[in-house]
Amino acid sequence: MTRFVPRSYRLVAFTVVALLSSTTGFAADVNPPAAQDFLQANLNTAVDPGQDFFEYANGGWLARNPIPASESSWGIGNAVDEQLYVSLRRINEKAAAGKNAIGTDQQKIGDFWTTAMDTARADKLGVHPLAAELARIGSVRNARGALDVAFALQPIGVGGFFDGGVSQDEKNSAAMAVHLSQGGLGLPERDFYFNPEKGVAKIREEYVAHIARTLALLGRNPVGAKADAARVMDFETALAKSSRKLADLRDPQKNYNRMTPAELTSKYTPSIAWSERLAAWNLHPDFVVVGQPEYFSAVDGLLQHTPAPVLRDYLRMRLVDDYSATLGEAFDAEHFRFYGQVLSGQKEQRQRWKRVLDAEDSAMGMVLGKIFVADYFPAAAKKRYVDLVEAIRTAYHDRIERLDWMSPETKAKAQAKLAAITPKVGYPDKWKDYSALVVGRKSYCENMKNAARWRFNDAIGKFGKPVDRSEWGMTPQTYNAYYNPSNNEIVLPAAAFTIPGMLDAGVDDAVVYGYAGASTIGHEITHGFDDEGRQYDAAGNLADWWTADDAQKFKAHAELMVKEFDAYEPLPGLHINGKASLGENIADYGGLLLGLDAFKKTEQYKKGEKIGGLTPLQRYFLGYALGWLSQQREERLRSRLLADVHAPAKWRVLGPLSNIPEFYEAFGIKPGQPMWRPEADRVHIW
């Protein structure tokens, strides 16, 4: 029942500033020609910035760096990952070649790498590492048996019928609570089952074919497998129909429904004795937090009316899809055919060693992270960004004081929350104990199952204990960042501050304040005050600290942003979901304003000298745009439009910038151009 990253965490896809000194190999052109400024080298000067600023800022780089066949998207984030992969591979190969004592970090890293890279052994074993789980699924004869299996699969990370977790209580952040929510779908999000757009309809057809081929790999007659696959799809569609939409999942109040396990059973799921089920996991909660009670009621009814063979096939698919990458070439290839090619548009598999590193990060990333930080993240680098956090915090303080729509009462509480935000920069001060994790050379699949069990036991073990607010939900080598409302903290991993091939000293403040100040630090701090984060107080509790009038004014301002993004149509017939992406769009906009305010206090801004023919203000906005430098295949774009709370990268540049007067000034944006937004339509929140 682990929650690896709670839904309320808001992840940033690309947040970059130079820190790592290793420049070994990456498959992308990130360095400009000698004597040419790197921002200038990225420009497409054939495009007027007032027409399409994203293409103007990044088009030169994108033209030189087409999407590789193994990727669904490609941008500066991928170039960073390529550099990180080289560093992480070096750590793994060194561990694999050494003679390491059992139980040490080096032994676990070395054995994980050696076993995962042994394709011959994986092919020989095939599906055998899942034999016990498949046999248990095969014994299911009714709804109760299906529930027995679903609860038994949760400890190895397989979510059947619903999702669950142990995490902080949204209304009492000092305590851990059991959370239950909708889940169990094979497609990324509920609207994939219903959206009529032809590309999405094709995905549904391909998904049924994927189910049929997977069942055939498990020994099913191919003809019968097609009919069985259609029935599994019908079952999942019924689950999806009862699921809340993506935008509706952003309301923390409506998705917080506290009740006793007995009440959940009596009111919604008479066939699921939650007290007994949770007790089997050594959980004895006085209450559970149910995200979507109506969903659990629907699941209870579906279980009673769905034939056992369909339930068995559904559970087989959840299990095998989760572990296909570890089961040998046939299962791995089938999983890639649908999730890689159909959903994401990849033309070929990524190199296995990179996929293994991704899996290792999921399995025991902090073990690897401890070594990574020691080798690649010097203490001196950390200080620059700790200081930048405080510069951004000061800018936010001043901006709140200047707001003309917020009352003094709400301002005081906003300032208290801002002052209480805890920044975590680079890596944890206290490393997590992985001594109970068993990693060996039995099989790749077994190591992944052991890692899932470790995460499950770790989460269960937190229940009833004080909240450890020092814990990180992301590894230092992750190219990402997040805000956690329950801790009122921003978490900024070491790898988030990377531009490959460039040293920190070679990047001017304008770029630093655009990359790190705006798109990372300012973005994450603003999440504490977006449409969702603003509902949590300084202590991290879901509590209303706004006056009714201020709350209405905020919603009115935010509605302009919803309207703005709803109008964007990246693919014919598929618009950005302005409501679902509102929090991210507010954070992008707020981050830009905060980074700009802080940058205006620097010597570079005050001097006004050009670099590469670009003014400091131009470099600031181009630095922000560089952070979102990316292009993606149509298949991935379609999937993200339906399933992601983030707008596509291009519109994360076009959208917020069109609301900022200084941007108009920097690039001479004129009325009537696409980047110009009439004053009455501009967003004014923070």
HUCORWO-V312268 format. One record per residue. N is the residue number from 1. RES is the residue in one small letter. PSI is psi in whole degrees, -180 to 180 (NA if undefined). Layout:
BEGIN
N;RES;PSI
N;RES;PSI
END
This chain:
BEGIN
1;m;35
2;t;150
3;r;103
4;f;-50
5;v;110
6;p;149
7;r;-31
8;s;-16
9;y;138
10;r;115
11;l;142
12;v;128
13;a;-39
14;f;116
15;t;111
16;v;137
17;v;147
18;a;133
19;l;-48
20;l;140
21;s;-15
22;s;130
23;t;24
24;t;126
25;g;118
26;f;145
27;a;57
28;a;149
29;d;95
30;v;-12
31;n;132
32;p;164
33;p;157
34;a;139
35;a;7
36;q;132
37;d;138
38;f;-33
39;l;-43
40;q;-37
41;a;-23
42;n;-13
43;l;150
44;n;92
45;t;-5
46;a;-12
47;v;132
48;d;130
49;p;-25
50;g;-17
51;q;-50
52;d;93
53;f;-32
54;f;-47
55;e;-39
56;y;-47
57;a;-38
58;n;-7
59;g;-33
60;g;-45
61;w;-45
62;l;-37
63;a;-33
64;r;-12
65;n;73
66;p;159
67;i;122
68;p;156
69;a;-28
70;s;-2
71;e;154
72;s;-16
73;s;166
74;w;133
75;g;-167
76;i;-30
77;g;-38
78;n;-38
79;a;-39
80;v;-46
81;d;-38
82;e;-41
83;q;-42
84;l;-40
85;y;-43
86;v;-45
87;s;-44
88;l;-36
89;r;-41
90;r;-43
91;i;-44
92;n;-45
93;e;-35
94;k;-42
95;a;-39
96;a;-30
97;a;-14
98;g;166
99;k;101
100;n;140
101;a;143
102;i;133
103;g;-11
104;t;160
105;d;-42
106;q;-38
107;q;-43
108;k;-43
109;i;-47
110;g;-43
111;d;-37
112;f;-49
113;w;-49
114;t;-45
115;t;-42
116;a;-30
117;m;-7
118;d;83
119;t;-32
120;a;-42
121;r;-41
122;a;-42
123;d;-39
124;k;-41
125;l;-33
126;g;-130
127;v;1
128;h;-38
129;p;-16
130;l;14
131;a;-43
132;a;-43
133;e;-41
134;l;-37
135;a;-39
136;r;-41
137;i;-41
138;g;-19
139;s;-3
140;v;129
141;r;-12
142;n;-176
143;a;-40
144;r;-41
145;g;-37
146;a;-39
147;l;-39
148;d;-46
149;v;-44
150;a;-43
151;f;-31
152;a;-28
153;l;-22
154;q;-42
155;p;-19
156;i;20
157;g;14
158;v;116
159;g;105
160;g;130
161;f;-38
162;f;170
163;d;153
164;g;166
165;g;161
166;v;115
167;s;179
168;q;141
169;d;122
170;e;-28
171;k;1
172;n;82
173;s;-10
174;a;-5
175;a;153
176;m;144
177;a;156
178;v;126
179;h;139
180;l;134
181;s;169
182;q;154
183;g;-163
184;g;14
185;l;147
186;g;-27
187;l;157
188;p;-30
189;e;158
190;r;-33
191;d;-15
192;f;-26
193;y;-11
194;f;-23
195;n;129
196;p;-9
197;e;140
198;k;-35
199;g;-38
200;v;-39
201;a;-39
202;k;-38
203;i;-43
204;r;-43
205;e;-45
206;e;-32
207;y;-42
208;v;-41
209;a;-37
210;h;-44
211;i;-45
212;a;-44
213;r;-37
214;t;-43
215;l;-36
216;a;-38
217;l;-27
218;l;3
219;g;2
220;r;145
221;n;128
222;p;-37
223;v;-48
224;g;-32
225;a;-35
226;k;-44
227;a;-40
228;d;-37
229;a;-40
230;a;-37
231;r;-36
232;v;-42
233;m;-40
234;d;-41
235;f;-46
236;e;-36
237;t;-37
238;a;-39
239;l;-44
240;a;-39
241;k;-32
242;s;-1
243;s;149
244;r;152
245;k;161
246;l;-46
247;a;-35
248;d;-21
249;l;-7
250;r;-1
251;d;102
252;p;-28
253;q;-47
254;k;-22
255;n;19
256;y;104
257;n;100
258;r;132
259;m;161
260;t;157
261;p;-37
262;a;-38
263;e;-40
264;l;-42
265;t;-50
266;s;-36
267;k;-31
268;y;-35
269;t;72
270;p;-22
271;s;-2
272;i;109
273;a;88
274;w;-36
275;s;-44
276;e;-42
277;r;-46
278;l;-34
279;a;-32
280;a;-21
281;w;12
282;n;33
283;l;128
284;h;64
285;p;147
286;d;-27
287;f;163
288;v;154
289;v;113
290;v;122
291;g;-48
292;q;84
293;p;-37
294;e;-29
295;y;-44
296;f;-35
297;s;-42
298;a;-41
299;v;-43
300;d;-45
301;g;-42
302;l;-41
303;l;-36
304;q;-23
305;h;4
306;t;130
307;p;147
308;a;-40
309;p;-35
310;v;-42
311;l;-39
312;r;-46
313;d;-38
314;y;-46
315;l;-37
316;r;-44
317;m;-41
318;r;-41
319;l;-53
320;v;-40
321;d;-36
322;d;-27
323;y;9
324;s;-39
325;a;-17
326;t;-1
327;l;8
328;g;171
329;e;-41
330;a;-49
331;f;-40
332;d;-44
333;a;-39
334;e;-42
335;h;-44
336;f;-38
337;r;-41
338;f;-57
339;y;-29
340;g;-51
341;q;-55
342;v;-50
343;l;-33
344;s;-15
345;g;11
346;q;143
347;k;-26
348;e;163
349;q;146
350;r;159
351;q;142
352;r;-38
353;w;-31
354;k;-40
355;r;-35
356;v;-41
357;l;-38
358;d;-44
359;a;-39
360;e;-39
361;d;-40
362;s;-38
363;a;-43
364;m;50
365;g;-33
366;m;-27
367;v;-47
368;l;-37
369;g;-36
370;k;-41
371;i;-41
372;f;-47
373;v;-42
374;a;-35
375;d;-31
376;y;0
377;f;88
378;p;152
379;a;-34
380;a;-33
381;a;-33
382;k;-37
383;k;-39
384;r;-37
385;y;-24
386;v;-44
387;d;-38
388;l;-35
389;v;-45
390;e;-32
391;a;-40
392;i;-40
393;r;-43
394;t;-41
395;a;-39
396;y;-42
397;h;-48
398;d;-38
399;r;-41
400;i;-43
401;e;-29
402;r;-9
403;l;133
404;d;-3
405;w;-7
406;m;138
407;s;157
408;p;-35
409;e;-48
410;t;-36
411;k;-43
412;a;-41
413;k;-33
414;a;-42
415;q;-37
416;a;-40
417;k;-43
418;l;-45
419;a;-27
420;a;-9
421;i;129
422;t;122
423;p;132
424;k;117
425;v;125
426;g;-67
427;y;162
428;p;149
429;d;-27
430;k;124
431;w;143
432;k;145
433;d;115
434;y;19
435;s;-28
436;a;-9
437;l;126
438;v;122
439;v;128
440;g;-160
441;r;23
442;k;-53
443;s;156
444;y;-45
445;c;-44
446;e;-40
447;n;-39
448;m;-37
449;k;-42
450;n;-39
451;a;-40
452;a;-42
453;r;-39
454;w;-45
455;r;-42
456;f;-50
457;n;-35
458;d;-44
459;a;-46
460;i;-37
461;g;-17
462;k;-21
463;f;133
464;g;-1
465;k;161
466;p;147
467;v;131
468;d;96
469;r;-5
470;s;-11
471;e;145
472;w;144
473;g;13
474;m;143
475;t;156
476;p;-28
477;q;13
478;t;130
479;y;76
480;n;-178
481;a;165
482;y;160
483;y;132
484;n;108
485;p;-30
486;s;-29
487;n;-6
488;n;59
489;e;153
490;i;138
491;v;121
492;l;91
493;p;156
494;a;-42
495;a;-17
496;a;-14
497;f;48
498;t;128
499;i;116
500;p;141
501;g;0
502;m;141
503;l;155
504;d;-41
505;a;-19
506;g;3
507;v;122
508;d;162
509;d;-37
510;a;-44
511;v;-43
512;v;-44
513;y;-26
514;g;-47
515;y;-71
516;a;-43
517;g;-45
518;a;-60
519;s;-10
520;t;-72
521;i;-52
522;g;-39
523;h;-50
524;e;-41
525;i;-41
526;t;-27
527;h;-26
528;g;-10
529;f;20
530;d;-170
531;d;-27
532;e;-51
533;g;-30
534;r;-13
535;q;-2
536;y;143
537;d;-174
538;a;-27
539;a;-2
540;g;17
541;n;143
542;l;98
543;a;141
544;d;110
545;w;11
546;w;146
547;t;155
548;a;-38
549;d;-43
550;d;-38
551;a;-41
552;q;-38
553;k;-42
554;f;-47
555;k;-37
556;a;-43
557;h;-43
558;a;-32
559;e;-31
560;l;-38
561;m;-38
562;v;-47
563;k;-42
564;e;-50
565;f;-29
566;d;-29
567;a;-19
568;y;135
569;e;81
570;p;-32
571;l;145
572;p;121
573;g;-7
574;l;110
575;h;161
576;i;141
577;n;98
578;g;-34
579;k;-45
580;a;-34
581;s;7
582;l;-45
583;g;-43
584;e;-38
585;n;-39
586;i;-42
587;a;-39
588;d;-47
589;y;-48
590;g;-41
591;g;-41
592;l;-44
593;l;-43
594;l;-44
595;g;-38
596;l;-45
597;d;-43
598;a;-40
599;f;-34
600;k;-14
601;k;-5
602;t;160
603;e;-37
604;q;-45
605;y;-43
606;k;-37
607;k;-35
608;g;17
609;e;145
610;k;148
611;i;127
612;g;29
613;g;8
614;l;136
615;t;161
616;p;-41
617;l;-41
618;q;-42
619;r;-34
620;y;-51
621;f;-35
622;l;-34
623;g;-42
624;y;-46
625;a;-35
626;l;-34
627;g;-21
628;w;17
629;l;108
630;s;151
631;q;153
632;q;157
633;r;158
634;e;-39
635;e;-44
636;r;-41
637;l;-44
638;r;-45
639;s;-43
640;r;-35
641;l;-30
642;l;-31
643;a;-9
644;d;139
645;v;-2
646;h;137
647;a;155
648;p;153
649;a;-44
650;k;-42
651;w;-13
652;r;-14
653;v;-54
654;l;-43
655;g;-63
656;p;-36
657;l;-31
658;s;-3
659;n;3
660;i;115
661;p;-38
662;e;-29
663;f;-43
664;y;-43
665;e;-44
666;a;-35
667;f;12
668;g;42
669;i;134
670;k;151
671;p;139
672;g;-19
673;q;153
674;p;-31
675;m;-10
676;w;134
677;r;127
678;p;147
679;e;-41
680;a;-22
681;d;-3
682;r;146
683;v;136
684;h;87
685;i;-73
686;w;NA
END
